[in-house]
Amino acid sequence: MIVEAFIPKSYTKHRSKGSVSWSSPSNIALVKYWGKKEHQIPANPSMSFTLDYCKTTTILEFEAKENTTAFSFDVFLDGAQKDDFKPKIETFFKRIELYVPFLKNYHFVIKTKNSFPHSSGIASSASGMSALALCLMSLEEQLLDATPQSENDAAQSYFYRKASFLARLGSGSACRSLEGDIIVWGDHKDITNSTDLFGVKYPFEVHENFKNYQDTILLVDKGEKQVSSTLGHDLMHNHTYASQRFRQAHDNISKLVEVFKKGDLEAFIAIVESEALTLHGMMMTSMPYFILMKPNTLAIINKIWQFREDTGLHISFTLDAGANVHVLYPKNETEKILDFIKAELVAYCQNGHYICDEIGFGAKQLPI
């Protein structure tokens, strides 16, 4: 698919005012995306679990305006106006205006809230940008007088592809948050219909071992990261190990196809933990180098390794671009692993905070 397919020819309807609402989840990458090209194109493909509890709910109110030369919007988080969010959203609007050319025709009020505390150290850009992209697509659906995405497969497929395409231009990982339960973003030889332009649902068989997989998120550090993800991605351009890393990501996705088919939990653990440590290894070997893990991050990892060796349970970890630890485990081992987390790992969390989540199945349109 070429990007021109997402440029609407013309709008046949006019809406003077109204509102739409979507909730969209966060996601956790199993194979990490680190490094990007122009226009938010990933340097390597990635694969993620869609989460369920950790999500953003957005209401987009719109009203037609006479001055159509500039973007006009206000942003609210949990009822409080957030002008510091405006530069990122304006950048997003500039990137997507070609594909949703109605943006300057309306004043928007963006009302958003997260199911997790904004200061929790969980990146909300994936869930937030995907929810906003979906709201914009619902408005476009009304302006085109198109077949609602809920009414047939072709309309739904186009709706989600374009929403994922738009979300990517706001935050790369946001394109993996619209559907579930496993999403691939980036062109890969073994994944049917995979593309750098948007996320696609994992198309192959998944063993029962990976159904309802659990993710307990340990909030080690809820502060702002010392180095932004944007800067981290940029540092991959001249990284000594970049080409090897990109090949590794391709290889690991190929391996996971067999892992998901066979239900091989041991192989899954090895790949996912290696991916997490490689991500942080790229940070520590870039120039300039930096470390986002904290001492408590390492303490938790070592505790997990020891508990796994002692019990034979299939507990594992992954990390995003920060200090927090995602503890992954199959549903049927929840009781013993959650007891261990509460007894041994929560002490390493900031203020004892953690979140219990699991695999989810994507965004939902909400009634107004």
C-alpha positions as CSV (number, residue, x, y, z in Angstrom):
1,M,0.0,0.0,0.0
2,I,1.2,3.5,-0.8
3,V,0.5,6.5,1.4
4,E,-1.6,8.2,-1.3
5,A,-4.4,5.7,-0.5
6,F,-4.9,7.5,2.7
7,I,-5.5,10.9,1.1
8,P,-9.3,11.6,0.8
9,K,-10.5,12.9,-2.6
10,S,-13.2,15.1,-1.1
11,Y,-15.6,15.4,1.8
12,T,-19.3,15.1,0.9
13,K,-20.8,16.1,4.2
14,H,-20.4,19.0,6.6
15,R,-20.6,18.7,10.4
16,S,-20.9,22.1,12.2
17,K,-20.2,20.5,15.6
18,G,-20.2,17.3,17.5
19,S,-18.1,14.9,19.5
20,V,-16.6,11.4,19.3
21,S,-14.8,9.2,21.8
22,W,-12.4,6.2,21.8
23,S,-10.4,4.3,24.4
24,S,-7.1,2.9,23.2
25,P,-4.6,0.7,25.2
26,S,-0.9,0.9,25.7
27,N,1.3,-1.9,24.5
28,I,4.5,-3.6,25.5
29,A,7.0,-4.5,22.8
30,L,8.5,-8.0,22.8
31,V,10.8,-7.3,19.9
32,K,11.9,-3.7,20.4
33,Y,11.8,-0.8,17.9
34,W,14.9,1.4,18.4
35,G,16.0,3.7,15.7
36,K,13.9,5.4,13.0
37,K,14.1,7.0,9.7
38,E,12.4,10.1,8.3
39,H,8.6,10.3,8.7
40,Q,8.5,7.9,11.7
41,I,9.6,4.9,9.7
42,P,11.1,2.2,11.9
43,A,14.7,1.1,11.3
44,N,13.6,-2.4,12.3
45,P,10.3,-4.3,12.7
46,S,8.8,-4.8,16.2
47,M,6.3,-7.0,17.8
48,S,4.1,-6.3,20.8
49,F,1.5,-7.5,23.2
50,T,-1.5,-5.2,23.4
51,L,-2.5,-4.4,27.0
52,D,-5.9,-4.3,28.5
53,Y,-6.1,-2.2,31.6
54,C,-3.5,0.5,30.8
55,K,-5.4,2.7,28.3
56,T,-6.3,6.3,27.4
57,T,-9.9,7.5,26.9
58,T,-10.3,10.5,24.7
59,I,-13.3,12.7,23.9
60,L,-12.8,14.9,20.8
61,E,-15.3,17.8,20.6
62,F,-15.3,19.7,17.4
63,E,-16.9,22.9,16.2
64,A,-16.6,24.5,12.7
65,K,-14.7,27.9,12.6
66,E,-14.4,30.7,10.1
67,N,-10.6,31.1,10.2
68,T,-9.1,28.1,8.5
69,T,-5.5,29.2,8.3
70,A,-4.3,27.7,11.6
71,F,-4.9,24.8,13.9
72,S,-7.1,25.6,16.9
73,F,-7.4,23.3,19.8
74,D,-7.4,23.0,23.6
75,V,-6.2,20.0,25.6
76,F,-7.4,18.7,28.9
77,L,-6.0,15.8,31.0
78,D,-8.3,14.7,33.9
79,G,-10.2,18.0,33.6
80,A,-7.2,20.2,33.8
81,Q,-6.1,22.3,30.9
82,K,-2.6,21.2,29.7
83,D,-1.1,23.8,27.4
84,D,2.3,22.0,27.7
85,F,0.8,19.1,25.6
86,K,0.0,21.5,22.7
87,P,3.4,21.6,20.9
88,K,3.4,17.8,20.5
89,I,-0.2,17.8,19.2
90,E,0.5,20.7,16.8
91,T,3.5,18.8,15.4
92,F,1.2,15.7,15.0
93,F,-1.4,17.8,13.2
94,K,1.2,19.2,10.8
95,R,2.4,15.7,10.0
96,I,-1.1,14.3,9.3
97,E,-2.9,17.4,7.7
98,L,-2.4,16.0,4.2
99,Y,-4.3,12.8,5.2
100,V,-7.1,14.5,7.2
101,P,-7.4,17.9,5.6
102,F,-10.3,19.0,7.7
103,L,-8.1,19.8,10.7
104,K,-8.0,23.6,10.2
105,N,-11.8,23.8,9.6
106,Y,-12.5,23.0,13.3
107,H,-11.7,24.1,16.8
108,F,-11.1,21.0,18.8
109,V,-11.4,20.3,22.5
110,I,-9.4,17.2,23.4
111,K,-10.4,15.7,26.7
112,T,-8.2,12.8,27.8
113,K,-7.7,10.6,30.8
114,N,-5.6,7.6,31.5
115,S,-6.5,4.5,33.5
116,F,-3.0,4.8,35.1
117,P,-1.6,7.8,36.8
118,H,0.0,10.2,34.3
119,S,3.1,10.4,36.5
120,S,3.3,6.6,36.8
121,G,6.3,6.2,34.5
122,I,4.2,4.4,31.9
123,A,4.5,6.0,28.5
124,S,1.1,7.4,27.6
125,S,2.1,8.5,24.1
126,A,1.1,5.2,22.5
127,S,-2.4,5.0,24.0
128,G,-2.9,8.8,23.8
129,M,-1.9,9.2,20.2
130,S,-3.8,6.1,19.0
131,A,-7.0,7.3,20.8
132,L,-6.7,10.7,19.2
133,A,-6.1,9.2,15.7
134,L,-9.2,7.0,16.1
135,C,-11.3,10.0,17.1
136,L,-10.1,11.9,14.0
137,M,-11.0,8.9,11.8
138,S,-14.5,8.7,13.3
139,L,-14.9,12.4,12.4
140,E,-13.6,11.7,8.9
141,E,-16.0,8.8,8.5
142,Q,-18.9,11.3,9.2
143,L,-17.5,13.8,6.7
144,L,-17.2,11.2,4.0
145,D,-20.6,9.7,4.8
146,A,-18.7,6.4,4.5
147,T,-19.8,3.0,5.5
148,P,-19.2,2.8,9.3
149,Q,-16.2,0.8,10.1
150,S,-18.3,-1.4,12.3
151,E,-20.6,-2.5,9.4
152,N,-18.3,-4.4,7.1
153,D,-14.8,-5.9,7.0
154,A,-13.5,-3.8,4.2
155,A,-14.5,-0.5,5.9
156,Q,-13.1,-1.7,9.2
157,S,-9.8,-2.8,7.6
158,Y,-9.3,0.6,5.9
159,F,-10.4,2.5,9.1
160,Y,-7.9,0.7,11.3
161,R,-5.0,0.8,8.8
162,K,-5.4,4.5,8.3
163,A,-5.8,5.2,12.0
164,S,-2.7,3.2,12.7
165,F,-0.9,5.1,10.0
166,L,-1.9,8.4,11.5
167,A,-1.1,7.3,15.1
168,R,2.4,6.4,13.9
169,L,3.0,10.0,12.8
170,G,2.3,11.1,16.4
171,S,4.3,8.4,18.2
172,G,5.8,5.4,16.5
173,S,4.7,2.8,19.0
174,A,1.1,4.2,18.9
175,C,0.5,2.3,15.6
176,R,0.7,-0.9,17.6
177,S,-2.1,0.1,20.1
178,L,-5.3,-0.1,18.0
179,E,-5.8,-3.8,17.7
180,G,-4.7,-6.9,19.5
181,D,-3.6,-9.3,20.8
182,I,-0.3,-9.4,19.1
183,I,0.8,-6.7,16.6
184,V,3.7,-6.4,14.2
185,W,4.9,-3.1,12.9
186,G,7.6,-2.9,10.2
187,D,8.2,-4.8,7.0
188,H,9.3,-8.4,7.7
189,K,9.7,-11.3,5.3
190,D,7.8,-13.8,7.4
191,I,4.8,-11.7,8.4
192,T,2.0,-11.5,5.9
193,N,1.1,-7.9,4.9
194,S,3.6,-6.4,7.3
195,T,4.6,-2.8,6.5
196,D,6.6,0.1,7.9
197,L,3.5,2.3,7.5
198,F,1.2,0.9,10.1
199,G,0.8,-2.0,12.6
200,V,-0.9,-5.3,11.5
201,K,-2.4,-8.0,13.5
202,Y,-0.2,-11.1,13.9
203,P,-1.6,-13.4,11.2
204,F,-0.5,-16.9,12.4
205,E,-1.4,-19.5,14.9
206,V,-0.9,-18.8,18.6
207,H,-0.7,-21.6,21.2
208,E,-2.9,-21.6,24.2
209,N,0.1,-21.0,26.4
210,F,0.1,-17.4,25.2
211,K,-3.6,-16.7,25.6
212,N,-4.4,-14.3,28.4
213,Y,-0.7,-13.7,29.1
214,Q,-0.2,-11.5,32.2
215,D,1.9,-8.3,32.6
216,T,2.5,-6.9,36.0
217,I,4.2,-3.5,35.7
218,L,6.6,-2.6,38.5
219,L,6.9,1.1,38.7
220,V,10.5,1.5,39.7
221,D,10.9,5.2,38.8
222,K,8.0,7.5,38.0
223,G,10.1,10.5,37.1
224,E,10.8,12.0,33.7
225,K,13.4,10.1,31.8
226,Q,16.9,11.7,31.6
227,V,17.0,11.1,27.9
228,S,14.0,11.2,25.7
229,S,13.1,8.3,23.4
230,T,13.3,10.7,20.4
231,L,16.9,11.4,21.2
232,G,17.6,7.7,21.9
233,H,16.2,6.8,18.4
234,D,18.4,9.5,16.8
235,L,21.5,8.1,18.4
236,M,21.1,4.8,16.4
237,H,21.9,6.6,13.2
238,N,25.7,6.3,13.7
239,H,25.7,3.6,16.3
240,T,28.5,1.1,16.0
241,Y,26.2,-1.9,16.5
242,A,23.1,-0.6,14.7
243,S,23.2,-2.9,11.6
244,Q,23.7,-6.0,13.8
245,R,20.9,-4.9,16.1
246,F,18.5,-4.5,13.2
247,R,19.3,-8.0,11.9
248,Q,18.8,-9.4,15.4
249,A,15.3,-7.9,15.5
250,H,14.4,-9.5,12.2
251,D,15.8,-12.9,13.3
252,N,13.9,-12.7,16.6
253,I,10.5,-12.1,15.0
254,S,11.2,-15.1,12.8
255,K,11.9,-17.2,15.9
256,L,8.8,-16.0,17.6
257,V,6.6,-17.3,14.8
258,E,7.7,-20.8,15.7
259,V,7.6,-20.0,19.4
260,F,3.9,-18.8,19.3
261,K,2.9,-21.8,17.2
262,K,4.5,-24.4,19.4
263,G,3.9,-22.7,22.8
264,D,7.5,-22.8,23.7
265,L,7.7,-20.8,26.9
266,E,11.4,-21.2,27.5
267,A,12.3,-20.0,24.0
268,F,9.9,-17.1,24.5
269,I,11.6,-16.1,27.7
270,A,15.0,-16.2,26.2
271,I,14.1,-14.0,23.2
272,V,12.1,-11.4,25.2
273,E,14.6,-10.9,27.9
274,S,17.4,-10.7,25.4
275,E,15.5,-8.1,23.5
276,A,15.0,-6.0,26.6
277,L,18.6,-6.1,27.6
278,T,19.7,-5.4,24.0
279,L,17.6,-2.3,23.9
280,H,19.3,-1.0,27.0
281,G,22.7,-2.2,25.6
282,M,22.2,0.0,22.6
283,M,21.6,3.0,25.0
284,M,24.8,2.2,27.0
285,T,26.9,1.9,23.8
286,S,25.6,4.9,21.9
287,M,27.6,8.1,21.7
288,P,26.7,9.9,24.0
289,Y,25.9,6.9,26.1
290,F,23.2,6.8,28.8
291,I,21.6,4.4,31.3
292,L,17.8,4.4,32.0
293,M,17.8,1.4,34.3
294,K,18.0,2.0,38.0
295,P,19.6,-0.1,40.7
296,N,16.2,-1.4,41.6
297,T,15.6,-2.5,38.0
298,L,18.7,-4.7,38.2
299,A,17.7,-6.0,41.7
300,I,14.2,-7.0,40.3
301,I,15.8,-8.8,37.3
302,N,18.1,-10.8,39.5
303,K,15.2,-11.7,41.8
304,I,13.2,-12.9,38.8
305,W,16.1,-15.1,37.5
306,Q,16.6,-16.7,40.9
307,F,12.9,-17.3,41.5
308,R,12.6,-18.9,38.0
309,E,15.6,-21.2,38.7
310,D,14.2,-22.2,42.1
311,T,10.6,-22.9,41.0
312,G,10.7,-23.7,37.3
313,L,7.8,-21.2,36.7
314,H,7.7,-19.3,33.5
315,I,8.2,-15.8,34.8
316,S,10.1,-13.4,32.7
317,F,10.7,-9.7,32.3
318,T,10.9,-7.0,29.6
319,L,11.7,-3.3,29.8
320,D,10.6,-0.3,27.8
321,A,12.9,2.7,27.4
322,G,12.9,3.4,31.1
323,A,13.5,1.9,34.5
324,N,10.1,0.1,35.0
325,V,9.9,-3.7,34.7
326,H,7.1,-5.6,32.9
327,V,6.8,-9.0,34.5
328,L,5.4,-11.4,32.0
329,Y,3.9,-14.9,32.8
330,P,1.2,-17.3,31.7
331,K,-2.3,-17.0,33.2
332,N,-2.2,-20.5,34.8
333,E,0.9,-19.6,36.9
334,T,-0.7,-16.3,38.2
335,E,-1.2,-17.3,41.8
336,K,2.3,-18.3,42.7
337,I,4.0,-15.6,40.6
338,L,1.8,-12.8,41.9
339,D,2.5,-14.0,45.5
340,F,6.2,-13.7,44.7
341,I,5.8,-10.3,43.2
342,K,4.0,-9.0,46.3
343,A,6.4,-10.6,48.7
344,E,9.7,-9.9,47.0
345,L,9.5,-7.3,44.2
346,V,7.0,-4.6,45.3
347,A,9.6,-3.4,47.8
348,Y,11.7,-2.2,44.9
349,C,8.9,-0.1,43.4
350,Q,8.5,3.6,44.1
351,N,6.0,4.0,46.9
352,G,5.2,0.3,46.4
353,H,3.3,1.0,43.2
354,Y,2.6,-1.7,40.6
355,I,-0.2,-2.4,38.0
356,C,-1.6,-5.8,37.1
357,D,-2.5,-6.0,33.4
358,E,-2.9,-8.7,30.7
359,I,-3.2,-9.1,27.0
360,G,-6.0,-7.1,25.5
361,F,-7.7,-6.9,22.1
362,G,-7.5,-3.3,21.1
363,A,-9.3,0.0,21.1
364,K,-13.1,0.6,21.5
365,Q,-15.4,3.3,20.3
366,L,-17.4,4.8,23.2
367,P,-20.9,6.3,23.2
368,I,-21.1,10.0,23.9
